[in-house]
Amino acid sequence: MPGRSKKTKRKNKVPRSSKRDKTKSGGSAQAKPSKGGHDSKQASKGDEKGSGSKKADNAGSSKSSDSPPKATKKPTCVVLVRHGLTETTGQVLPGRTAGLHLSGEGQDQAARLGMRLSSLQVAAVYASPLERTKETAAPIAKACGVRTRTGPGLVECDFGSWTGKSLKDLRKLPEWKTVQHNPSQFRFPDGESFGEMQQRIWDQITTLVDHHRGQTIVAVSHADPIKAAVAMACGTPLDLFQRFVISTCSASLLWFTADGPVVMAVNSNGDSLAEMKLA
């Protein structure tokens, strides 16, 4: 008879690396917290607060971004305010001329708007660097219990060599038709194009939204930049942005939601903005 073959039983050995991985994964789940764990948590919270305040202080500096800012479940509310009346409003193109202040009526407009916006729980007020916007923002910030910060991207369009000229004379120029009906193709002589102005203020607004998610902020700017921002939020072509009207000390309300910007009000002068809701 042939001899019996001995069957050898082999045990499946677990690789050492697998044992170590298993030990590590099991150990991390059941590891006891270190004595200093509580202190490190407190330190991290302090760091978060500190970094948050730095972000708020630097929020006025805009960054170039074509994509909308990330939104929280609660929409971020941006109230765009045009500065109050000046002695030259509707007569000349002041542009970035320094030293132009609010008239007495303009100061009254700003004071009334401040009382109107005080019910919105405003977290921050930003203003263009020019005097007429800062003077408009001051009573609004006071009524809301916050300080005025500067938003460089909220500044008026650079009208170049047209700055300071009479609107009556400018309307006689052949270029005026392009300004009104085909602004996307126009650049002010020695100045800014409407496209650059629109991108600039939109970058500034989205930067502010990114720093104040879920809050309400006020941004005091100028007629053309606000019209361009509203057009961007609506998806309206720049060539049609002149169809919007933005009066002195009017409020235009934009909400930034998870689905993108929503235009809640344009050129509002009387109704309570606090009662506005998404349908």
C-alpha positions in Angstrom: 0.0 0.0 0.0 1.2 3.4 -0.8 2.2 5.5 2.2 -0.3 8.0 3.5 0.5 11.6 2.7 0.5 13.8 5.7 -1.7 16.8 5.4 -0.1 19.9 6.9 -2.5 22.4 8.4 -1.4 26.0 7.8 -2.6 28.8 10.0 -3.4 32.1 8.3 -1.0 34.4 10.0 -2.0 38.0 10.4 0.7 40.4 9.1 2.4 42.3 11.8 1.5 45.6 10.1 -2.2 44.7 10.2 -2.0 44.0 13.9 -0.3 47.3 14.5 -2.9 49.1 12.4 -5.7 47.4 14.3 -4.1 48.3 17.6 -3.6 51.9 16.6 -7.2 52.3 15.4 -8.6 50.7 18.4 -6.4 52.7 20.7 -7.2 56.1 19.3 -10.9 55.4 19.7 -10.5 54.5 23.4 -7.6 56.8 24.3 -7.9 58.7 27.5 -7.8 62.5 27.2 -4.6 64.0 28.4 -4.6 66.3 31.4 -3.9 69.2 29.2 -6.8 68.5 26.8 -9.1 71.0 28.4 -6.6 73.7 28.3 -5.7 73.1 24.6 -9.4 73.3 23.7 -9.7 76.7 25.5 -6.6 77.9 23.7 -8.0 76.9 20.3 -11.2 78.7 21.1 -9.2 81.8 21.9 -7.2 81.5 18.7 -10.5 81.3 16.8 -11.8 84.5 18.4 -8.5 86.2 17.7 -8.5 85.2 14.0 -12.1 86.2 13.7 -11.5 89.7 14.8 -8.5 90.0 12.4 -10.7 88.9 9.6 -13.3 91.5 10.5 -10.7 94.2 10.5 -9.4 93.2 7.1 -12.8 92.7 5.5 -12.7 96.1 3.8 -9.9 94.8 1.4 -11.5 93.2 -1.6 -10.2 90.1 -3.4 -10.9 89.2 -7.0 -13.4 86.4 -7.2 -15.9 85.5 -9.9 -17.7 82.9 -7.8 -20.3 83.8 -5.2 -19.1 83.5 -1.5 -20.0 80.4 0.4 -23.4 80.9 2.2 -24.7 79.7 5.5 -28.2 78.5 6.1 -29.1 82.0 7.3 -28.7 84.4 4.4 -26.2 87.3 4.6 -28.0 90.6 4.1 -26.2 93.5 2.3 -27.8 96.9 2.4 -26.4 99.0 -0.4 -26.8 102.7 0.4 -26.1 105.7 -1.8 -24.7 108.7 -0.1 -26.9 111.6 0.8 -27.5 114.8 -1.2 -24.7 117.2 -1.9 -24.7 120.7 -3.3 -23.7 119.4 -6.8 -25.8 116.2 -7.0 -27.5 116.0 -10.4 -25.4 119.0 -11.8 -21.8 117.8 -12.2 -20.0 114.5 -12.3 -17.9 114.7 -9.1 -16.3 111.3 -9.4 -13.6 110.9 -6.8 -13.2 114.6 -6.1 -12.1 115.2 -2.5 -13.7 117.7 -0.2 -17.3 117.3 -1.4 -19.6 117.1 1.7 -23.3 116.5 2.3 -25.7 119.4 2.2 -28.0 120.1 5.1 -30.7 118.1 3.4 -28.2 115.3 2.8 -27.4 115.1 6.5 -31.1 114.9 7.4 -31.5 112.1 4.8 -28.6 110.1 6.5 -30.1 110.6 10.0 -33.5 109.4 8.9 -32.0 106.4 7.1 -30.0 105.6 10.2 -33.1 105.3 12.3 -34.7 103.2 9.6 -31.9 100.7 9.5 -31.4 100.5 13.3 -34.1 97.7 13.4 -32.0 95.4 11.2 -29.5 94.3 13.8 -26.6 95.6 11.7 -23.3 93.9 12.4 -21.1 96.3 10.5 -21.2 99.5 8.4 -18.7 100.1 5.5 -18.2 103.2 3.5 -16.4 104.4 0.4 -13.3 106.4 1.3 -14.9 109.7 0.1 -16.2 112.3 2.5 -19.9 112.2 1.3 -20.1 108.5 1.9 -18.4 108.6 5.3 -20.7 111.4 6.4 -23.7 109.3 5.3 -22.4 106.2 7.1 -21.7 108.0 10.4 -25.3 108.5 11.6 -26.2 105.0 10.3 -23.3 103.4 12.3 -24.3 105.5 15.4 -27.9 104.4 15.2 -26.9 100.8 14.8 -24.3 100.9 17.6 -21.3 100.0 15.5 -18.3 101.9 14.0 -17.8 102.9 10.4 -15.2 100.9 8.5 -13.7 101.7 5.1 -14.4 99.6 2.0 -12.0 100.7 -0.8 -13.9 98.8 -3.5 -17.1 100.8 -2.7 -15.5 104.0 -4.1 -17.1 106.0 -7.0 -16.2 105.2 -10.6 -13.0 106.9 -11.9 -14.4 109.3 -14.5 -11.0 110.4 -15.6 -10.9 113.7 -17.5 -14.7 113.9 -17.2 -14.5 114.4 -13.5 -15.9 117.7 -12.3 -17.6 118.5 -15.7 -21.2 119.7 -16.0 -23.7 116.9 -16.8 -25.5 119.4 -19.0 -22.4 119.6 -21.2 -21.5 115.9 -21.1 -25.0 115.0 -22.4 -24.2 116.9 -25.6 -21.2 114.7 -26.4 -21.6 111.8 -28.9 -20.0 109.4 -26.3 -22.9 110.0 -24.0 -25.1 107.7 -26.1 -22.6 104.9 -25.5 -22.5 105.6 -21.8 -26.3 105.2 -21.6 -27.0 102.4 -24.1 -23.7 100.5 -24.5 -21.7 101.1 -21.3 -19.9 97.7 -21.5 -18.0 99.2 -24.4 -17.1 102.5 -22.8 -14.0 103.6 -20.9 -13.9 107.1 -19.4 -11.0 109.1 -20.9 -8.0 108.5 -18.6 -10.3 106.7 -16.2 -12.1 103.4 -15.5 -14.3 101.3 -17.6 -17.8 100.3 -16.5 -16.8 96.7 -16.6 -13.9 97.3 -14.2 -16.1 99.3 -11.9 -18.7 96.5 -11.8 -16.1 93.8 -11.1 -14.4 96.0 -8.4 -17.6 96.6 -6.3 -18.8 93.0 -6.7 -15.4 91.7 -5.5 -15.7 94.1 -2.5 -19.3 93.0 -1.7 -18.5 89.3 -1.9 -15.4 89.8 0.3 -17.6 91.5 2.9 -20.2 88.7 2.7 -17.4 86.1 3.3 -16.4 87.9 6.5 -20.0 88.4 7.8 -21.8 85.2 6.9 -25.3 85.1 8.3 -25.2 88.7 9.4 -26.6 92.0 8.1 -24.1 94.7 6.9 -24.5 98.2 5.4 -22.3 99.3 2.5 -22.4 103.0 1.6 -21.4 103.7 -2.0 -22.4 105.7 -5.1 -25.1 105.5 -7.7 -23.2 103.9 -10.6 -21.4 101.2 -8.6 -24.6 100.3 -6.8 -26.5 100.0 -10.1 -23.8 97.8 -11.4 -23.9 95.6 -8.3 -27.7 95.2 -8.5 -27.3 94.3 -12.2 -24.8 91.6 -11.3 -27.0 90.2 -8.6 -30.0 90.1 -11.0 -28.0 88.6 -13.9 -28.8 91.7 -15.9 -26.3 92.6 -18.7 -24.2 95.6 -18.0 -25.5 97.3 -21.1 -28.9 97.5 -19.3 -27.7 98.6 -15.9 -28.6 102.3 -16.6 -32.3 101.3 -16.4 -31.9 101.1 -12.6 -32.5 104.2 -10.6 -30.6 104.8 -7.3 -31.6 107.9 -5.4 -29.7 109.7 -2.7 -29.8 107.9 0.6 -31.9 105.0 -0.9 -31.4 101.4 0.3 -31.1 98.4 -2.0 -31.2 95.1 -0.3 -29.3 91.9 -1.5 -29.5 88.6 0.2 -26.8 86.0 -0.3 -28.2 82.5 0.1 -27.0 79.0 -0.6 -28.5 79.3 -4.0 -26.9 82.6 -4.9 -27.8 86.3 -4.5 -31.4 87.4 -4.2 -32.5 91.0 -4.9 -35.0 92.0 -2.2 -35.3 95.7 -2.8 -33.9 98.4 -5.1 -34.0 102.2 -4.5 -36.1 101.8 -1.3 -36.9 105.0 0.5 -39.7 104.4 2.8 -40.9 100.9 3.7 -39.4 98.9 6.6 -36.7 96.6 5.4 -36.9 94.5 8.5 -40.2 93.0 7.3 -38.8 91.7 4.0 -38.7 87.9 3.7 -38.3 85.3 1.0 -41.6 83.9 -0.2 
